[in-house]
Amino acid sequence: MANSNAVGWFEIYVTDMVRAKHFYQTVFETTLEQLSAGDDQSPEMWAFPWVDEAYGAGGAICKMAGVSPGGNSVMVYFRCEDCAVEQGRVNDAGGKVVRPKIAIGEYGFISLVTDPDGNTIGLHSKQ
């Protein structure tokens, strides 16, 4: 792992894919790409845009039988220019702001929000 980032991929589990896609595409003003349609054995997956060999990790929202969303066992932070901008889109997209933008010293700012399934995600920016 010495020559790579610790996180190589992330998945956010959801129950309603249509609602989840709307939330993430609206908040981050992006388009998710379908990776798999899903069936009884594999998840339905919609990926966030990513660039191979670029800084950071790729990831997707997933719907899979037997896997429940919600809770706070894993926190995913999305990079933003100014996390207040994405935070401002959360309520209209069906989520909730848990912790409005706060300073974290020399590391910038964060905001904590929940998606419509109750998954808590972080927004991080330098300004």
MMTF fields as JSON, N, C-alpha, C and O atoms, coordinates in Angstrom:
{
  "mmtfVersion": "1.0.0",
  "mmtfProducer": "UNKNOWN",
  "numBonds": 507,
  "numAtoms": 508,
  "numGroups": 127,
  "numChains": 1,
  "numModels": 1,
  "chainsPerModel": [1],
  "groupsPerChain": [127],
  "chainIdList": ["A"],
  "bondAtomList": [4, 2, 8, 6, 12, 10, 16, 14, 20, 18, 24, 22, 28, 26, 32, 30, 36, 34, 40, 38, 44, 42, 48, 46, 52, 50, 56, 54, 60, 58, 64, 62, 68, 66, 72, 70, 76, 74, 80, 78, 84, 82, 88, 86, 92, 90, 96, 94, 100, 98, 104, 102, 108, 106, 112, 110, 116, 114, 120, 118, 124, 122, 128, 126, 132, 130, 136, 134, 140, 138, 144, 142, 148, 146, 152, 150, 156, 154, 160, 158, 164, 162, 168, 166, 172, 170, 176, 174, 180, 178, 184, 182, 188, 186, 192, 190, 196, 194, 200, 198, 204, 202, 208, 206, 212, 210, 216, 214, 220, 218, 224, 222, 228, 226, 232, 230, 236, 234, 240, 238, 244, 242, 248, 246, 252, 250, 256, 254, 260, 258, 264, 262, 268, 266, 272, 270, 276, 274, 280, 278, 284, 282, 288, 286, 292, 290, 296, 294, 300, 298, 304, 302, 308, 306, 312, 310, 316, 314, 320, 318, 324, 322, 328, 326, 332, 330, 336, 334, 340, 338, 344, 342, 348, 346, 352, 350, 356, 354, 360, 358, 364, 362, 368, 366, 372, 370, 376, 374, 380, 378, 384, 382, 388, 386, 392, 390, 396, 394, 400, 398, 404, 402, 408, 406, 412, 410, 416, 414, 420, 418, 424, 422, 428, 426, 432, 430, 436, 434, 440, 438, 444, 442, 448, 446, 452, 450, 456, 454, 460, 458, 464, 462, 468, 466, 472, 470, 476, 474, 480, 478, 484, 482, 488, 486, 492, 490, 496, 494, 500, 498, 504, 502],
  "bondOrderList": [1, 1, 1, 1, 1, 1, 1, 1, 1, 1, 1, 1, 1, 1, 1, 1, 1, 1, 1, 1, 1, 1, 1, 1, 1, 1, 1, 1, 1, 1, 1, 1, 1, 1, 1, 1, 1, 1, 1, 1, 1, 1, 1, 1, 1, 1, 1, 1, 1, 1, 1, 1, 1, 1, 1, 1, 1, 1, 1, 1, 1, 1, 1, 1, 1, 1, 1, 1, 1, 1, 1, 1, 1, 1, 1, 1, 1, 1, 1, 1, 1, 1, 1, 1, 1, 1, 1, 1, 1, 1, 1, 1, 1, 1, 1, 1, 1, 1, 1, 1, 1, 1, 1, 1, 1, 1, 1, 1, 1, 1, 1, 1, 1, 1, 1, 1, 1, 1, 1, 1, 1, 1, 1, 1, 1, 1],
  "groupList": [{"groupName": "MET", "atomNameList": ["N", "CA", "C", "O"], "elementList": ["N", "C", "C", "O"], "formalChargeList": [0, 0, 0, 0], "bondAtomList": [1, 0, 2, 1, 3, 2], "bondOrderList": [1, 1, 2], "singleLetterCode": "M", "chemCompType": "L-PEPTIDE LINKING"}, {"groupName": "ALA", "atomNameList": ["N", "CA", "C", "O"], "elementList": ["N", "C", "C", "O"], "formalChargeList": [0, 0, 0, 0], "bondAtomList": [1, 0, 2, 1, 3, 2], "bondOrderList": [1, 1, 2], "singleLetterCode": "A", "chemCompType": "L-PEPTIDE LINKING"}, {"groupName": "ASN", "atomNameList": ["N", "CA", "C", "O"], "elementList": ["N", "C", "C", "O"], "formalChargeList": [0, 0, 0, 0], "bondAtomList": [1, 0, 2, 1, 3, 2], "bondOrderList": [1, 1, 2], "singleLetterCode": "N", "chemCompType": "L-PEPTIDE LINKING"}, {"groupName": "SER", "atomNameList": ["N", "CA", "C", "O"], "elementList": ["N", "C", "C", "O"], "formalChargeList": [0, 0, 0, 0], "bondAtomList": [1, 0, 2, 1, 3, 2], "bondOrderList": [1, 1, 2], "singleLetterCode": "S", "chemCompType": "L-PEPTIDE LINKING"}, {"groupName": "VAL", "atomNameList": ["N", "CA", "C", "O"], "elementList": ["N", "C", "C", "O"], "formalChargeList": [0, 0, 0, 0], "bondAtomList": [1, 0, 2, 1, 3, 2], "bondOrderList": [1, 1, 2], "singleLetterCode": "V", "chemCompType": "L-PEPTIDE LINKING"}, {"groupName": "GLY", "atomNameList": ["N", "CA", "C", "O"], "elementList": ["N", "C", "C", "O"], "formalChargeList": [0, 0, 0, 0], "bondAtomList": [1, 0, 2, 1, 3, 2], "bondOrderList": [1, 1, 2], "singleLetterCode": "G", "chemCompType": "PEPTIDE LINKING"}, {"groupName": "TRP", "atomNameList": ["N", "CA", "C", "O"], "elementList": ["N", "C", "C", "O"], "formalChargeList": [0, 0, 0, 0], "bondAtomList": [1, 0, 2, 1, 3, 2], "bondOrderList": [1, 1, 2], "singleLetterCode": "W", "chemCompType": "L-PEPTIDE LINKING"}, {"groupName": "PHE", "atomNameList": ["N", "CA", "C", "O"], "elementList": ["N", "C", "C", "O"], "formalChargeList": [0, 0, 0, 0], "bondAtomList": [1, 0, 2, 1, 3, 2], "bondOrderList": [1, 1, 2], "singleLetterCode": "F", "chemCompType": "L-PEPTIDE LINKING"}, {"groupName": "GLU", "atomNameList": ["N", "CA", "C", "O"], "elementList": ["N", "C", "C", "O"], "formalChargeList": [0, 0, 0, 0], "bondAtomList": [1, 0, 2, 1, 3, 2], "bondOrderList": [1, 1, 2], "singleLetterCode": "E", "chemCompType": "L-PEPTIDE LINKING"}, {"groupName": "ILE", "atomNameList": ["N", "CA", "C", "O"], "elementList": ["N", "C", "C", "O"], "formalChargeList": [0, 0, 0, 0], "bondAtomList": [1, 0, 2, 1, 3, 2], "bondOrderList": [1, 1, 2], "singleLetterCode": "I", "chemCompType": "L-PEPTIDE LINKING"}, {"groupName": "TYR", "atomNameList": ["N", "CA", "C", "O"], "elementList": ["N", "C", "C", "O"], "formalChargeList": [0, 0, 0, 0], "bondAtomList": [1, 0, 2, 1, 3, 2], "bondOrderList": [1, 1, 2], "singleLetterCode": "Y", "chemCompType": "L-PEPTIDE LINKING"}, {"groupName": "THR", "atomNameList": ["N", "CA", "C", "O"], "elementList": ["N", "C", "C", "O"], "formalChargeList": [0, 0, 0, 0], "bondAtomList": [1, 0, 2, 1, 3, 2], "bondOrderList": [1, 1, 2], "singleLetterCode": "T", "chemCompType": "L-PEPTIDE LINKING"}, {"groupName": "ASP", "atomNameList": ["N", "CA", "C", "O"], "elementList": ["N", "C", "C", "O"], "formalChargeList": [0, 0, 0, 0], "bondAtomList": [1, 0, 2, 1, 3, 2], "bondOrderList": [1, 1, 2], "singleLetterCode": "D", "chemCompType": "L-PEPTIDE LINKING"}, {"groupName": "ARG", "atomNameList": ["N", "CA", "C", "O"], "elementList": ["N", "C", "C", "O"], "formalChargeList": [0, 0, 0, 0], "bondAtomList": [1, 0, 2, 1, 3, 2], "bondOrderList": [1, 1, 2], "singleLetterCode": "R", "chemCompType": "L-PEPTIDE LINKING"}, {"groupName": "LYS", "atomNameList": ["N", "CA", "C", "O"], "elementList": ["N", "C", "C", "O"], "formalChargeList": [0, 0, 0, 0], "bondAtomList": [1, 0, 2, 1, 3, 2], "bondOrderList": [1, 1, 2], "singleLetterCode": "K", "chemCompType": "L-PEPTIDE LINKING"}, {"groupName": "HIS", "atomNameList": ["N", "CA", "C", "O"], "elementList": ["N", "C", "C", "O"], "formalChargeList": [0, 0, 0, 0], "bondAtomList": [1, 0, 2, 1, 3, 2], "bondOrderList": [1, 1, 2], "singleLetterCode": "H", "chemCompType": "L-PEPTIDE LINKING"}, {"groupName": "GLN", "atomNameList": ["N", "CA", "C", "O"], "elementList": ["N", "C", "C", "O"], "formalChargeList": [0, 0, 0, 0], "bondAtomList": [1, 0, 2, 1, 3, 2], "bondOrderList": [1, 1, 2], "singleLetterCode": "Q", "chemCompType": "L-PEPTIDE LINKING"}, {"groupName": "LEU", "atomNameList": ["N", "CA", "C", "O"], "elementList": ["N", "C", "C", "O"], "formalChargeList": [0, 0, 0, 0], "bondAtomList": [1, 0, 2, 1, 3, 2], "bondOrderList": [1, 1, 2], "singleLetterCode": "L", "chemCompType": "L-PEPTIDE LINKING"}, {"groupName": "PRO", "atomNameList": ["N", "CA", "C", "O"], "elementList": ["N", "C", "C", "O"], "formalChargeList": [0, 0, 0, 0], "bondAtomList": [1, 0, 2, 1, 3, 2], "bondOrderList": [1, 1, 2], "singleLetterCode": "P", "chemCompType": "L-PEPTIDE LINKING"}, {"groupName": "CYS", "atomNameList": ["N", "CA", "C", "O"], "elementList": ["N", "C", "C", "O"], "formalChargeList": [0, 0, 0, 0], "bondAtomList": [1, 0, 2, 1, 3, 2], "bondOrderList": [1, 1, 2], "singleLetterCode": "C", "chemCompType": "L-PEPTIDE LINKING"}],
  "groupTypeList": [0, 1, 2, 3, 2, 1, 4, 5, 6, 7, 8, 9, 10, 4, 11, 12, 0, 4, 13, 1, 14, 15, 7, 10, 16, 11, 4, 7, 8, 11, 11, 17, 8, 16, 17, 3, 1, 5, 12, 12, 16, 3, 18, 8, 0, 6, 1, 7, 18, 6, 4, 12, 8, 1, 10, 5, 1, 5, 5, 1, 9, 19, 14, 0, 1, 5, 4, 3, 18, 5, 5, 2, 3, 4, 0, 4, 10, 7, 13, 19, 8, 12, 19, 1, 4, 8, 16, 5, 13, 4, 2, 12, 1, 5, 5, 14, 4, 4, 13, 18, 14, 9, 1, 9, 5, 8, 10, 5, 7, 9, 3, 17, 4, 11, 12, 18, 12, 5, 2, 11, 9, 5, 17, 15, 3, 14, 16],
  "groupIdList": [1, 2, 3, 4, 5, 6, 7, 8, 9, 10, 11, 12, 13, 14, 15, 16, 17, 18, 19, 20, 21, 22, 23, 24, 25, 26, 27, 28, 29, 30, 31, 32, 33, 34, 35, 36, 37, 38, 39, 40, 41, 42, 43, 44, 45, 46, 47, 48, 49, 50, 51, 52, 53, 54, 55, 56, 57, 58, 59, 60, 61, 62, 63, 64, 65, 66, 67, 68, 69, 70, 71, 72, 73, 74, 75, 76, 77, 78, 79, 80, 81, 82, 83, 84, 85, 86, 87, 88, 89, 90, 91, 92, 93, 94, 95, 96, 97, 98, 99, 100, 101, 102, 103, 104, 105, 106, 107, 108, 109, 110, 111, 112, 113, 114, 115, 116, 117, 118, 119, 120, 121, 122, 123, 124, 125, 126, 127],
  "secStructList": [7, 6, 6, 1, 7, 1, 7, 7, 3, 3, 3, 3, 3, 7, 1, 7, 2, 2, 2, 2, 2, 2, 2, 2, 2, 2, 2, 2, 6, 7, 7, 7, 3, 3, 3, 3, 7, 7, 7, 1, 1, 1, 7, 3, 3, 3, 3, 7, 7, 7, 7, 6, 6, 1, 1, 1, 7, 3, 3, 3, 3, 3, 3, 7, 6, 6, 7, 7, 7, 7, 3, 3, 3, 3, 3, 3, 3, 3, 3, 7, 1, 1, 2, 2, 2, 2, 2, 2, 2, 2, 4, 4, 4, 6, 7, 3, 3, 3, 3, 3, 3, 3, 3, 7, 4, 4, 4, 7, 3, 3, 3, 3, 3, 3, 7, 6, 6, 7, 3, 3, 3, 3, 3, 3, 3, 7, 7],
  "xCoordList": [0.807, 0.0, 0.848, 0.3, 2.123, 2.994, 2.861, 3.075, 2.515, 2.437, 1.016, 0.787, 0.061, -1.32, -2.098, -1.64, -3.271, -4.155, -4.767, -4.933, -5.103, -5.67, -7.042, -7.393, -7.807, -9.153, -9.114, -8.682, -9.564, -9.576, -10.967, -11.113, -11.995, -13.373, -14.3, -13.933, -15.487, -16.485, -17.849, -18.093, -18.729, -20.099, -21.023, -20.758, -22.111, -23.129, -24.406, -24.956, -24.871, -26.042, -27.337, -27.463, -28.301, -29.572, -30.714, -30.49, -31.946, -33.114, -33.902, -34.504, -33.908, -34.673, -33.679, -33.252, -33.315, -32.278, -32.681, -31.842, -33.923, -34.374, -34.2, -33.672, -34.641, -34.527, -33.058, -32.676, -32.237, -30.808, -30.088, -29.294, -30.364, -29.742, -30.11, -29.255, -31.376, -31.821, -31.048, -30.571, -30.923, -30.219, -28.768, -28.346, -28.004, -26.571, -26.314, -25.387, -27.113, -26.927, -27.274, -26.626, -28.287, -28.69, -27.674, -27.241, -27.292, -26.369, -25.023, -24.461, -24.498, -23.166, -23.184, -22.135, -24.372, -24.529, -23.689, -22.825, -23.969, -23.225, -24.195, -25.382, -23.692, -24.477, -23.803, -22.605, -24.558, -24.042, -24.183, -25.132, -23.236, -23.213, -23.534, -22.948, -24.469, -24.834, -23.7, -23.213, -23.286, -22.253, -22.864, -22.362, -23.952, -24.628, -26.101, -26.478, -26.931, -28.371, -28.84, -29.903, -28.054, -28.406, -29.39, -30.206, -29.285, -30.207, -30.167, -29.699, -30.649, -30.668, -29.27, -29.107, -28.26, -26.905, -25.942, -24.903, -26.264, -25.334, -26.072, -27.277, -25.356, -26.008, -26.273, -25.582, -27.286, -27.469, -26.508, -26.509, -25.693, -24.67, -24.661, -24.707, -24.6, -24.475, -23.256, -23.217, -22.265, -20.976, -20.915, -21.491, -20.189, -19.828, -18.742, -17.993, -18.641, -17.57, -16.201, -15.982, -15.289, -13.93, -12.954, -13.329, -11.693, -10.627, -9.592, -9.061, -9.303, -8.276, -6.955, -6.612, -6.227, -4.902, -4.93, -3.872, -6.109, -6.189, -6.238, -6.481, -6.008, -6.045, -7.454, -8.434, -7.564, -8.85, -9.392, -8.777, -10.552, -11.161, -12.457, -13.193, -12.729, -14.008, -15.013, -14.646, -16.276, -17.295, -18.649, -18.824, -19.626, -20.954, -22.019, -21.73, -23.26, -24.394, -24.848, -24.816, -25.274, -25.6, -26.9, -27.231, -27.631, -28.819, -28.639, -28.506, -28.635, -28.425, -29.291, -29.373, -29.925, -30.754, -29.934, -28.811, -30.509, -29.852, -28.888, -28.333, -28.668, -27.764, -28.582, -29.16, -28.622, -29.413, -28.572, -27.415, -29.148, -28.442, -28.599, -29.269, -27.966, -28.105, -27.034, -26.202, -27.06, -26.059, -24.807, -24.723, -23.836, -22.628, -21.367, -20.392, -21.365, -20.181, -19.052, -17.89, -19.36, -18.349, -18.728, -19.898, -17.74, -17.994, -17.226, -16.008, -17.931, -17.324, -17.381, -18.446, -16.232, -16.174, -15.997, -15.086, -16.878, -16.781, -16.054, -16.363, -15.077, -14.355, -15.23, -15.934, -15.179, -15.97, -15.092, -14.105, -15.443, -14.772, -15.125, -14.253, -16.419, -16.927, -18.093, -19.157, -17.904, -18.913, -20.267, -21.278, -20.309, -21.591, -22.483, -23.708, -21.886, -22.67, -23.444, -24.66, -22.747, -23.421, -24.384, -25.478, -23.985, -24.851, -26.175, -27.231, -26.114, -27.307, -28.284, -29.446, -27.846, -28.725, -29.35, -30.256, -28.891, -29.263, -30.757, -31.388, -31.332, -32.745, -33.673, -34.598, -33.438, -34.294, -34.16, -35.066, -33.031, -32.812, -33.331, -33.185, -33.931, -34.519, -33.676, -34.039, -32.555, -31.696, -31.88, -32.842, -30.927, -31.011, -29.599, -28.668, -29.45, -28.169, -28.097, -28.944, -27.066, -26.868, -25.977, -26.264, -24.912, -23.943, -23.573, -22.858, -24.053, -23.697, -22.19, -21.464, -21.734, -20.315, -19.609, -20.032, -18.507, -17.684, -16.221, -15.834, -15.414, -13.972, -13.327, -13.71, -12.334, -11.551, -10.068, -9.196, -9.821, -8.445, -7.768, -8.378, -6.506, -5.703, -6.192, -5.747, -7.107, -7.595, -8.823, -9.302, -9.334, -10.439, -11.76, -11.856, -12.782, -14.147, -14.858, -14.531, -15.831, -16.675, -18.13, -18.438, -19.002, -20.429, -20.868, -20.397, -21.756, -22.282, -23.751, -24.519, -24.134, -25.509, -25.952, -25.125, -27.268, -27.77, -28.478, -29.09, -28.381, -29.134, -30.529, -30.788, -31.434, -32.792, -32.891, -33.91, -31.844, -31.846, -31.272, -31.235, -30.828, -30.261, -28.764, -28.194, -28.098, -26.632, -26.043, -26.426, -25.119, -24.432, -23.195, -22.381, -23.067, -21.89, -21.294, -21.987, -20.001, -19.329, -19.02, -18.78, -19.031, -18.613, -17.379, -17.393, -16.308, -15.066, -14.57, -14.599, -14.116, -13.515, -12.412, -12.379, -11.514, -10.44, -10.925, -10.316, -12.005, -12.539, -13.933, -14.528],
  "yCoordList": [-1.204, 0.0, 1.264, 2.364, 1.144, 2.314, 3.246, 4.45, 2.724, 3.552, 3.854, 4.223, 3.696, 3.96, 4.528, 4.485, 5.056, 5.537, 4.358, 3.284, 4.547, 3.47, 3.036, 1.859, 3.972, 3.658, 3.601, 4.55, 2.496, 2.328, 2.363, 2.49, 2.247, 2.198, 2.38, 2.029, 2.916, 2.975, 2.626, 2.794, 2.143, 1.847, 2.395, 2.25, 3.028, 3.55, 2.772, 2.877, 1.995, 1.155, 1.923, 2.706, 1.687, 2.398, 1.403, 0.26, 1.849, 0.993, 1.377, 0.514, 2.65, 3.155, 3.808, 4.94, 3.107, 3.575, 4.854, 5.733, 4.978, 6.181, 7.399, 8.428, 7.273, 8.362, 8.677, 9.846, 7.642, 7.831, 8.511, 9.427, 8.061, 8.703, 10.18, 11.03, 10.48, 11.876, 12.693, 13.786, 12.176, 12.886, 13.169, 14.326, 12.14, 12.315, 13.117, 13.927, 12.908, 13.684, 15.15, 16.028, 15.43, 16.804, 17.516, 18.622, 16.893, 17.537, 17.823, 18.902, 16.864, 17.023, 17.467, 17.539, 17.766, 18.206, 17.354, 17.854, 16.048, 15.091, 14.049, 14.061, 13.169, 12.059, 10.762, 10.585, 9.862, 8.557, 7.597, 7.688, 6.682, 5.713, 4.326, 3.888, 3.628, 2.286, 1.307, 1.189, 0.603, -0.423, -1.813, -2.661, -2.045, -3.344, -3.158, -2.301, -3.984, -3.888, -4.567, -4.239, -5.511, -6.212, -7.344, -7.325, -8.325, -9.454, -10.018, -9.341, -11.247, -11.829, -12.048, -12.116, -12.162, -12.472, -11.285, -11.332, -10.236, -9.114, -7.787, -7.712, -6.747, -5.451, -4.662, -4.82, -3.816, -2.783, -1.672, -1.231, -1.218, -0.228, 0.926, 0.724, 2.138, 3.35, 4.104, 4.503, 4.299, 4.87, 6.384, 6.96, 6.999, 8.403, 8.491, 7.532, 9.62, 9.758, 9.582, 10.047, 8.908, 8.764, 8.691, 8.396, 8.963, 8.927, 7.928, 8.078, 6.91, 5.941, 6.654, 7.597, 6.207, 6.731, 8.165, 8.782, 8.715, 10.059, 9.959, 8.888, 11.076, 11.141, 10.832, 11.257, 10.104, 9.816, 8.463, 7.739, 8.138, 6.83, 6.956, 7.931, 5.966, 5.877, 5.204, 4.628, 5.277, 4.628, 4.654, 5.217, 4.027, 3.879, 3.807, 3.503, 4.092, 3.77, 2.384, 2.046, 1.578, 0.176, -0.22, 0.263, -1.102, -1.705, -3.211, -3.737, -3.914, -5.356, -6.019, -5.55, -7.103, -7.855, -8.258, -8.745, -8.048, -8.453, -7.436, -7.669, -6.309, -5.281, -4.025, -3.427, -3.637, -2.479, -1.213, -1.247, -0.087, 1.182, 1.809, 1.271, 2.954, 3.74, 3.422, 2.54, 4.152, 3.95, 4.731, 5.408, 4.629, 5.421, 4.588, 5.054, 3.39, 2.557, 2.985, 2.69, 3.67, 4.167, 5.593, 5.882, 6.482, 7.859, 8.119, 7.947, 8.524, 8.886, 10.406, 11.005, 11.026, 12.477, 12.757, 12.231, 13.593, 14.021, 15.359, 16.269, 15.474, 16.729, 17.746, 17.41, 18.99, 20.085, 21.332, 21.441, 22.259, 23.557, 24.337, 24.892, 24.366, 24.999, 24.138, 24.148, 23.398, 22.424, 23.067, 22.366, 24.375, 25.046, 24.994, 24.988, 24.956, 24.919, 23.604, 23.612, 22.476, 21.172, 21.023, 20.48, 21.5, 21.457, 22.163, 21.716, 23.265, 24.023, 23.283, 23.678, 22.231, 21.453, 20.247, 19.623, 19.914, 18.66, 18.558, 17.568, 19.553, 19.461, 19.326, 18.514, 20.114, 20.038, 18.702, 18.296, 18.015, 16.721, 15.552, 14.395, 15.842, 14.785, 14.349, 13.405, 15.016, 14.671, 15.644, 16.411, 15.604, 16.456, 16.887, 16.083, 18.144, 18.643, 18.297, 18.714, 17.525, 17.106, 18.109, 18.495, 18.522, 19.458, 20.448, 20.094, 21.703, 22.698, 22.923, 22.533, 23.55, 23.79, 24.333, 25.322, 23.644, 24.072, 24.0, 23.214, 24.831, 24.831, 23.662, 23.329, 23.041, 21.974, 22.353, 21.535, 23.615, 24.108, 24.162, 24.538, 23.786, 23.862, 22.943, 23.065, 22.023, 21.063, 21.554, 20.867, 22.731, 23.292, 23.256, 23.662, 22.761, 22.789, 21.478, 20.813, 21.122, 19.966, 20.302, 21.24, 19.519, 19.53, 18.077, 17.293, 17.702, 16.338, 16.375, 17.184, 15.478, 15.419, 13.96, 13.049, 13.753, 12.404, 12.377, 13.358, 11.225, 11.029, 10.534, 10.323, 10.343, 9.924, 8.551, 8.254, 7.712, 6.415, 6.491, 5.482, 7.663, 7.808, 7.588, 7.586, 7.4, 7.289, 8.663, 9.639, 8.75, 10.003, 10.077, 9.154, 11.206, 11.441, 12.771, 13.64, 12.933, 14.183, 14.949, 14.368, 16.267, 17.161, 17.884, 18.39, 17.945, 18.567, 19.563, 19.296, 20.704, 21.693, 22.441, 22.473, 23.04, 23.843, 25.242, 25.912, 25.69, 27.023, 26.952, 27.985],
  "zCoordList": [0.0, 0.0, 0.0, -0.081, 0.086, 0.18, -1.019, -0.879, -2.194, -3.392, -3.841, -4.992, -2.927, -3.308, -2.131, -0.989, -2.421, -1.37, -0.637, -1.215, 0.624, 1.432, 0.927, 1.011, 0.41, -0.08, -1.6, -2.254, -2.151, -3.591, -4.204, -5.419, -3.355, -3.85, -2.668, -1.547, -2.881, -1.819, -2.393, -3.588, -1.537, -1.919, -0.842, 0.351, -1.277, -0.379, -0.684, -1.78, 0.283, 0.057, 0.27, 1.212, -0.621, -0.638, -0.834, -1.235, -0.547, -0.761, -2.0, -2.639, -2.35, -3.483, -4.45, -4.225, -5.51, -6.419, -7.141, -7.335, -7.536, -8.232, -7.324, -7.746, -6.091, -5.121, -4.824, -4.751, -4.654, -4.349, -5.514, -5.303, -6.75, -7.911, -7.975, -8.226, -7.749, -7.766, -6.728, -7.033, -5.516, -4.45, -4.827, -4.817, -5.156, -5.434, -6.704, -6.74, -7.741, -8.971, -8.747, -9.317, -7.926, -7.647, -6.768, -7.091, -5.664, -4.725, -5.375, -5.183, -6.146, -6.73, -8.193, -8.834, -8.719, -10.109, -11.054, -11.774, -11.03, -11.847, -12.395, -12.068, -13.211, -13.75, -13.344, -13.567, -12.755, -12.373, -13.547, -14.326, -13.667, -14.762, -14.228, -13.238, -14.886, -14.429, -14.697, -15.822, -13.637, -13.76, -13.871, -14.609, -13.135, -13.217, -12.897, -12.098, -13.54, -13.359, -12.085, -11.559, -11.586, -10.351, -10.571, -11.492, -9.7, -9.662, -8.244, -7.329, -8.045, -6.698, -6.133, -4.915, -6.991, -6.55, -6.567, -5.91, -7.296, -7.413, -7.251, -7.492, -6.844, -6.602, -7.882, -8.889, -7.813, -8.828, -8.433, -7.284, -9.369, -9.039, -10.037, -11.25, -9.496, -10.295, -9.778, -8.614, -10.638, -10.227, -10.402, -11.325, -9.471, -9.601, -10.674, -10.862, -11.383, -12.371, -11.701, -10.583, -12.4, -11.881, -13.032, -14.167, -12.727, -13.707, -13.213, -12.113, -14.015, -13.644, -13.408, -14.121, -12.42, -12.085, -11.562, -11.437, -11.25, -10.683, -9.16, -8.604, -8.501, -7.05, -6.548, -7.159, -5.45, -4.835, -5.249, -6.032, -4.711, -4.928, -5.709, -5.558, -6.54, -7.219, -6.306, -5.282, -6.677, -5.86, -6.513, -7.593, -5.839, -6.412, -5.329, -4.172, -5.727, -4.874, -5.294, -6.477, -4.322, -4.578, -3.911, -2.828, -4.566, -3.985, -4.11, -5.215, -2.954, -2.979, -1.912, -0.776, -2.294, -1.357, -0.141, -0.269, 1.045, 2.279, 2.859, 3.932, 2.179, 2.693, 2.98, 2.073, 4.247, 4.658, 4.694, 5.115, 4.253, 4.333, 5.707, 6.589, 5.862, 7.082, 8.093, 7.883, 9.198, 10.229, 9.908, 8.884, 10.795, 10.628, 10.778, 11.366, 10.269, 10.428, 9.503, 9.782, 8.413, 7.469, 7.084, 6.83, 7.041, 6.61, 5.321, 5.269, 4.303, 3.028, 2.921, 3.069, 2.663, 2.458, 0.974, 0.334, 0.437, -0.952, -0.997, -0.227, -1.915, -2.083, -2.803, -3.755, -2.34, -2.904, -2.981, -2.254, -3.846, -3.868, -2.599, -1.93, -2.287, -1.074, -0.608, -1.227, 0.474, 0.892, 1.212, 1.243, 1.45, 1.692, 0.451, 0.574, -0.738, -1.978, -2.068, -2.262, -1.929, -1.977, -0.8, -0.958, 0.373, 1.548, 1.259, 1.706, 0.511, 0.176, -0.724, -0.822, -1.376, -2.269, -1.57, -2.121, -0.385, 0.278, 0.589, 0.219, 1.256, 1.655, 0.457, 0.48, -0.594, -1.783, -2.504, -3.231, -2.306, -2.96, -2.109, -2.503, -0.953, -0.13, 1.047, 1.748, 1.281, 2.413, 3.554, 3.588, 4.506, 5.679, 6.085, 6.06, 6.453, 6.956, 8.439, 9.229, 8.805, 10.19, 10.917, 12.051, 10.27, 10.843, 9.756, 8.818, 9.865, 8.85, 8.802, 9.717, 7.737, 7.491, 8.736, 9.337, 9.106, 10.238, 9.842, 8.978, 10.486, 10.241, 10.976, 12.098, 10.321, 10.963, 10.933, 10.638, 11.249, 11.324, 9.974, 8.974, 9.954, 8.739, 7.623, 6.481, 7.945, 6.952, 6.185, 5.283, 6.534, 5.781, 6.517, 7.675, 5.825, 6.346, 6.011, 5.028, 6.841, 6.56, 6.855, 7.59, 6.268, 6.555, 6.554, 5.729, 7.458, 7.499, 7.124, 7.643, 6.203, 5.731, 5.631, 5.613, 5.567, 5.317, 3.975, 3.556, 3.305, 2.068, 2.452, 3.637, 1.49, 1.825, 2.52, 3.144, 2.42, 3.093, 4.504, 5.207, 4.925, 6.255, 6.323, 7.415, 5.164, 5.15, 5.423, 4.779, 6.368, 6.638, 5.76, 5.724, 5.046, 4.218, 4.61, 5.139, 4.349, 4.644, 3.379, 2.32, 3.505, 2.431, 2.949, 4.071, 2.154, 2.596, 1.561, 0.36, 2.039, 1.149, 1.89, 3.12, 1.116, 1.692, 2.047, 2.882, 1.429, 1.735, 2.288, 2.598]
}
